[in-house]
Amino acid sequence: MITKITHTCIYVLDQNSAYDFYVNKLGFKVHTDAPMGEGARWLTVTPPEQPELEITLFLVAEGGMFDEETVQIMTTLIKKGTFGAAVFTCKDLLATYEELKSKGVVFKKPPTKEFYGYEALFLDDSGNWFSLAQINS
């Protein structure tokens, strides 16, 4: 029986830029940053209060996993904002929204009241979008 998830993946277009975004703007912690040979890099980050969940910032690049055609298709889809990769939560949405905006995070939707609490939508540096939510207790 499956008991938990330990890793999940967000496809990124530039790992250095993603590192800066997730660590310096969102405040995530680097768990692993290791070369894997042939220019590949295993880069994982964790939300500060959830260190057991590693988010792999997986580079979309030609090589072991992807051929040239797949890279082109995925790059186009990521840049278009096609992928909603996750829901991140916080304790105070308005304060977190203002903090992230001041760091240059781009929001597609400002904080709004929803049936489950409050939500805003933001983009990462590659074009992936995320929900930022304050969930009713």
PyMOL commands that set and color helices and strands:
alter all, ss='L'
color gray80, all
select helices_A, chain A and resi 15-25+68-79+93-102
alter helices_A, ss='H'
color red, helices_A
select strands_A, chain A and resi 7-12+29-37+40-46+54-59+84-89+106-114+117-123+129-135
alter strands_A, ss='S'
color yellow, strands_A
deselect
rebuild
show_as cartoon
